Amino acid sequence: MASLLIVLLLANAVFNVVVWPTFLRRVAKDPRARDAAGKPTKFLIVHAVLIGIALLLAAASAVAAVVALVVGV
């Protein structure tokens, strides 16, 4: 059971690291991302914050998986 949880944590981390940066690039290119003056809009800021949180959770998942592997849970 512990092995399955470790694999799921690592899969979660990899998925998030692969998917979210690509999504951020798409959001940044969206016309709604910047106003007429070129300043970031709430659309871009909210998405950047959400993506940052997702990547932080991915890092936490990866650390938890590595700790579980090392400790031998």
N, C-alpha and C positions, 0 to 999 in steps of 0.2 A: 504494500500500500504506500509506503514511504517513497518507493521508487517512482510510482505513478505521480505522486504529488510533486516530486522534484522535476520530472519530465514536463508536467503541466506548467510549473513555474518558469522553466526555461523556454518552453514554447510561447508562453505569454510574453516574456521579455523579447524574444526574437521577433514575434509578430508585431509588437508595438514599435520596435526600432526600425522595422522594415516599412510599415504602413504609414505611420504618422509623419515622418519627415517629407514623404512624397505628397501627402495631403497638405502639409504646410506650404510647400512650393506652389501647389495649385491655388490655395487660398490667397497667397501673396500676389499671384498674377491676376486674380479676379478684379474686375473693375470696382467692385464695392470695397476693396481693401484700402483704397486711398481716396482722399477727397480731391477737389480741384487744385488745391495748393500742394498736393503730394504728401500730406500728413496722413498717418495711419488712422483709420476709422475704428469705431467700436467693433465692427465686424472682424477686422484683422486682429485687434487686441484680444477679444474674447476667444477667438480660435487659437491664437498663440498661447494664451494661458491654459486652455484645455489641453492642447497638445503638449505643453510643458509638463502638466500634471500627469498625463499619460506616460510620458517618457520617464518621469520621476518614479512612477509606479513600476515601470518596466525595470528600472535599475534596482529598485527594492526587491522585485521578484527574482532577478538574477542573483543578487547578494544572498537572499534567503535560500535559493537553490544551492549555491556554492557552499554556504555554511552547512546546510543539511548534508551535502556530500562529504564535506571534510569531517564533520562530527560523526557521521555514520548513522544518521537517524533511520 
